[in-house]
């Protein structure tokens, strides 16, 4: 019980401190042009599913497939490379747990990683240039559907920001 409360509090703090609670409209267009502009292709990376997520039926392949289908439907001109990691990629993190009274809660985060140049040193590094996420809670037996709906919402936000950045 104590572990679950700590995980929930930690997830809420992560969202608040990292600015993920802010809506996508808060990203200035100038920032989006630098972060997502001229993006021609990307790959998908899904973090390992935790044991409770696996118990509920979530798999890395299933989550990657969900993102792939959403991206191809919402961004048909963007080339999605499957099976070969690229320098530019979408990274999905899902953490789900069961509530003592039944049901589930968790966090879903989606990051866009790209190579960026550190101005102070003129060195290049991989960095998260876009991110969105949400904390969720739901009734028993609803976890996987809930996660898929959130992924769809996050990919929609990514697609909207991709277009706001001036991509065709």
C-alpha distance (Angstrom), angle and dihedral (degrees) to the residues before:
residue distance angle dihedral
X1 . . .
X2 3.81 . .
X3 3.85 90.8 .
X4 3.80 91.8 54.0
X5 3.80 92.6 50.6
X6 3.80 90.7 48.4
X7 3.84 91.2 49.7
X8 3.82 90.9 49.8
X9 3.78 93.8 48.2
X10 3.82 91.0 45.4
X11 3.82 91.6 51.3
X12 3.81 91.3 50.3
X13 3.81 91.5 49.5
X14 3.80 92.3 48.4
X15 3.79 90.6 53.7
X16 3.77 94.6 46.2
X17 3.80 95.9 44.7
X18 3.80 95.4 44.6
X19 3.79 94.7 48.0
X20 3.80 93.6 -118.1
X21 3.78 90.3 131.5
X22 3.81 89.2 68.1
X23 3.80 115.2 97.9
X24 3.80 120.4 -111.3
X25 3.82 90.3 -108.1
X26 3.81 88.2 71.5
X27 3.82 91.1 71.3
X28 3.83 105.8 97.3
X29 3.80 114.1 -127.3
X30 3.81 90.3 -123.7
X31 3.79 89.6 57.1
X32 3.82 91.9 47.0
X33 3.82 90.9 52.1
X34 3.79 90.1 55.7
X35 3.78 95.2 41.0
X36 3.81 102.1 41.2
X37 3.80 104.0 12.6
X38 3.79 118.7 123.1
X39 3.82 91.8 10.2
X40 3.81 105.7 160.9
X41 3.80 103.5 166.9
X42 3.77 142.1 2.7
X43 3.77 142.2 173.6
X44 3.80 131.8 -136.1
X45 3.80 126.5 -117.4
X46 3.81 121.2 -174.1
X47 3.78 119.8 -165.8
X48 3.81 116.6 -127.3
X49 3.80 111.3 -78.0
X50 3.80 112.8 -115.4
X51 3.84 119.9 -117.4
X52 3.81 95.0 -100.5
X53 3.80 90.5 49.1
X54 3.80 89.1 52.3
X55 3.81 90.1 47.9
X56 3.81 88.3 54.3
X57 3.82 90.9 50.7
X58 3.80 102.7 -98.8
X59 3.81 117.3 141.3
X60 3.79 133.6 -179.1
X61 3.82 90.8 -120.4
X62 3.79 92.8 48.8
X63 3.80 92.0 50.5
X64 3.82 91.9 45.8
X65 3.82 89.3 50.0
X66 3.81 90.0 51.0
X67 3.81 90.9 53.8
X68 3.81 92.1 44.0
X69 3.81 93.5 53.5
X70 3.82 92.1 44.7
X71 3.83 92.8 49.1
X72 3.79 94.2 47.0
X73 3.81 90.8 49.6
X74 3.81 96.0 45.2
X75 3.84 100.9 33.3
X76 3.81 106.2 30.7
X77 3.84 94.3 165.4
X78 3.81 94.6 53.0
X79 3.79 111.5 93.4
X80 3.81 110.9 -129.2
X81 3.80 111.6 -159.3
X82 3.80 112.6 -151.3
X83 3.79 124.2 -160.3
X84 3.81 96.0 8.9
X85 3.80 121.0 82.7
X86 3.79 115.8 -131.3
X87 3.79 131.9 -164.0
X88 3.81 88.3 -111.4
X89 3.79 112.4 57.2
X90 3.77 146.3 148.8
X91 3.80 112.1 -118.9
X92 3.82 121.0 -157.0
X93 3.80 124.7 -161.2
X94 3.81 120.1 -174.4
X95 3.78 124.1 179.8
X96 3.79 117.8 177.5
X97 3.78 131.2 173.5
X98 3.78 137.2 177.4
X99 3.79 122.0 -109.1
X100 3.81 117.0 -127.2
X101 3.82 90.3 -126.1
X102 3.82 91.6 49.0
X103 3.76 131.9 -84.9
X104 3.77 128.3 63.7
X105 3.79 144.4 -92.3
X106 3.76 134.2 -169.7
X107 3.77 150.5 126.5
X108 3.81 133.6 -90.1
X109 3.82 119.4 -163.3
X110 3.80 128.2 -177.5
X111 3.82 120.0 -167.3
X112 3.80 131.5 -176.5
X113 3.80 110.1 -146.5
X114 3.81 122.7 -162.3
X115 3.75 139.5 162.0
X116 3.79 109.7 -93.1
X117 3.79 133.9 -179.1
X118 3.78 118.7 -121.4
X119 3.81 102.3 -136.9
X120 3.81 95.5 -153.4
X121 3.82 93.2 56.7
X122 3.83 103.3 19.3
X123 3.83 87.4 -130.2
X124 3.78 123.7 135.4
X125 3.79 123.7 -126.8
X126 3.79 138.7 168.9
X127 3.79 109.9 -106.4
X128 3.77 140.7 166.2
X129 3.82 105.5 -101.3
X130 3.81 97.5 173.0
X131 3.78 132.4 23.3
X132 3.76 140.7 166.8
X133 3.76 132.4 171.5
X134 3.76 146.7 161.0
X135 3.77 141.2 -151.0
X136 3.79 114.2 -134.2
X137 3.78 141.8 -172.9
X138 3.79 128.3 -169.6
X139 3.79 149.3 163.4
X140 3.83 125.9 -82.4
X141 3.81 116.4 -69.0
X142 3.79 93.8 14.6
X143 3.84 101.3 94.6
X144 3.81 102.4 102.2
X145 3.83 93.5 44.4
X146 3.78 89.9 47.6
X147 3.83 92.1 51.3
X148 3.84 91.9 48.8
X149 3.82 91.3 51.0
X150 3.81 90.9 50.5
X151 3.81 91.3 48.9
X152 3.81 88.7 52.9
X153 3.82 90.6 51.1
X154 3.82 92.5 47.8
X155 3.81 93.2 48.0
X156 3.83 88.4 49.3
X157 3.83 89.3 54.0
X158 3.81 89.7 48.0
X159 3.82 91.2 49.3
X160 3.80 92.1 49.2
X161 3.81 91.4 50.3
X162 3.81 90.2 45.6
X163 3.82 89.0 57.2
X164 3.84 92.5 42.1
X165 3.81 87.2 56.2
X166 3.81 88.1 64.4
X167 3.79 99.7 -102.8
X168 3.84 116.2 147.7
